[in-house]
Amino acid sequence: MYEFKQIVRLDFINLITNPMWVFFSTAFPFLMVLILGFLSSSDWGKSVTAYDYYGITMMIYAALNTATISANSFMEERIKGGNLRIIHAPVGPFAIHFSKVIASFAFGTVCHLTTGMALHFAAGVHYGTTGLAGALAIIVLLEFFASALGVLLCCVFRSESAANQILSLVITLLAILGGLFFRVDGLGSSAERLSGFFPVKWVCTALFALVWDNDPSLLAPATAILLVASAAFVAASSMIFHTEDYI
Amino acid sequence: MIAILKNDFIRFAREKNRIIMNIAITAGMILIAIFFASRPASASPVAYVAQAGSVAQAPAALAPAGYSVAEMKVAPPLSSLVSGKYEAIVSGTKETGYVVKTLKNAEYERRLFSALAGSPEMSTASEKRGAGSTISGFLLMFMMMQGTMMLYLFADDKELKILPRIASTPLPITRYLAAHGLFAFLAILLPNLAILYAIKFITGSDIGFTLFEYVLLFAVASALSTGFSLFMNALASKGDTANMAGSAIVTLTSVLAGSFYSFERGNPVLETFVKLLPQKAWLESASLMEKGIPLSQSAHHLTYPLALSLFFFTVAFAKTGRDYIGRK
C-alpha cells in the first residue's frame, strides 16, 4: 500500500506541475462557460440564464475530458519511460495503471470543482440547493469514469497520442449528441430520441433534475451505471495491461 | 518528397488499431449526420396542461401560429424547460387566464401570448437546412478535428527528435512539410468521401449534393484542417499540446460558426466575430449550393478558407524552418 501511495503521489505531482493540464482543466471550461453563456444569453429569459445551462453542461464536458488527462498521466512521451520503468519494481501491474486513474481522478475533481465554485461566484451559476450533494456525486463519479476510460484506451493502444486523438473525437461527438454545446432537444423529437441512446444525455438529464427540481429519482441509476462502467473499465485495463509488452 | 509521402503511408498502415477506430468513428459520425439530415429539425413543443376548468382553446389557438402543442395532465418539471424539451408551459383557468412559464426571452413570451389571444404573428421563418448542408455541416467540424489526428506523424517526428536529422539532409523543409500536409489532406478527404458514398450506396439515403460538390467542399475543408493543424503543430513543441489546443479551438469555433445550429441571432458582437471564422464562409457556400445557385456564384465563399489555409501553411513553413535550420 505504501508503494501504491507513493506512485499516486508522484503521478499527481506530474499532473499538477504541468501548466498545460492545469490550464486545460480550469481556465478552458471557465472560458467556455463565459463565452457560450454570453453568446446565447439573448435566447434566455431572466429566471434561468444561459450561464446556468452551460455551467452544468460544460462541467460534464470538462469531467469527460479528464479521460485525456489520465491518458496523458499514463503514457505522455515525457513521463512514459519513468512510469513504465516501475514494472521492474515489486509493485505489481495493477498499481501501475490504477494509480493513474486515482491521480487523474483527484486532479480532475480538484480542478473542476474549483472551476465550478469560481463560476458560481463569477457568473452566478446555480448548482442546486438540496440537490447539490447529489449533483456533486454524479460529477465526481463521472470524473472517475472518465479517468478509467482514458487509462483503458492507453492500455489498448499502448500509445498516448492514439488514445488521446480518439478520445477527443469521441468526447466531442458525445458532447454534441448529449446537448452539451447546444440544446439537442430543440432540434426535434427524433434528435431527442437519438441523443437518448447516449449516456451523456442521461447524466445531463439527471443533473438538471437534481439542480432544478431537487428531484433525486435519477440519482441512484446514474451512480449505479457510472460505478459499474468504471469498474468494468478498470477490470478490462487489468486484463489488457501486460507488463511484458512494455519491456 | 515522394519518399516522405510513401513513408507516411507505410507508417500509417502499420497501426491497424488506429485505422479501424478511425473508420468506425467516421462511419458513426456520417450515419448520425445522415440521420439528422433525413429528419428535418422542428421546434420543441409547447406543453399545455389541461385541467378541469382550464382555458380550453389553447391548442386550437397555437397550432395555426406554427407551435406544436403537447397536451398533458400534469405540468412537466422545470428541468424539462432547461433542457429544451418544451419551449414553454401553458396552463391556467378561466379565472386566471393563461399562465405561461418559459425560460426563453421576453420576445418569445410576447409572441406566445399574442398567439394565445388569437392574433398570431408569424415568427421569423427559421432557416431550414436540407440534407446536403446538414451532412456537410456535421462533417466540417469532424474533418477539422481529424487534422491534428492525421498530422501525428509530423508530431512524432518532432517529439522523437527525428526532425533535426531530416533538417540536416538536402531535403528542403518546405517539401518535407508539404509531403506531411499532402498525406494528411488525402487521409482526411478520401476516407470521408468513400465512407459517405459507401453508406449512401448501402442505405440509399438522400445526401443532397452531387459528387462534384462534395469533392469541392470536402477538399476545401481538408485543406483548411491540414493547414490549421500544421500551424498548431509548428507552434507547439509537443503533439499533445497541439492536439488539445487545436481541438479546443476547432470545437469552439465550429459550434459558433453554426456547424450544427445557428447561434448568432441578433447579437451584433457575435455576428461580426462569426463572419471572421473560415467555417462560416464554408457553410455559407454549402447553403448557397443547396439552394441551387450555380457554383460560379457560390464557390467564391470558399476562397477565404483556402486563403487562410495557405496562410497557415506559410507560417508553419517559416516557423519550422526557423526552429530547425535557422534564419536564412
Interface residues (C-beta under 8 A of the other chain):
Chain A: M20 F24 F28 M32 I35 L36 L39 S40 S42 D43 W44 G45 S47 V48 D52 Y53 T68 N72 E76 E77 R78 V156 F157 E160 S161 A162 N164 Q165 I166 S168 L169 V170 T172 L173 A175 I176 L177 G179 F181 F182 R183 V184 D185 G186 L187 G188 S189 S190 A191 E192 L194 C204 T205 F208 A209 V211 W212 D213 D215
Chain B: E15 N17 R18 M21 N22 I25 G28 M29 I32 F35 F36 R39 P40 A41 S42 A43 S44 P77 L78 S79 L81 V82 S83 G84 K85 E87 T102 L103 K104 N105 A106 E109 M141 F142 M145 Q146 T148 M149 Y152 A155 D156 E159 L160 K238 G239 D240 T241 N243 M244 S247 A248 T251 L252 V255 L256 F260 Y261 F263 E264 R265 G266 N267 L270
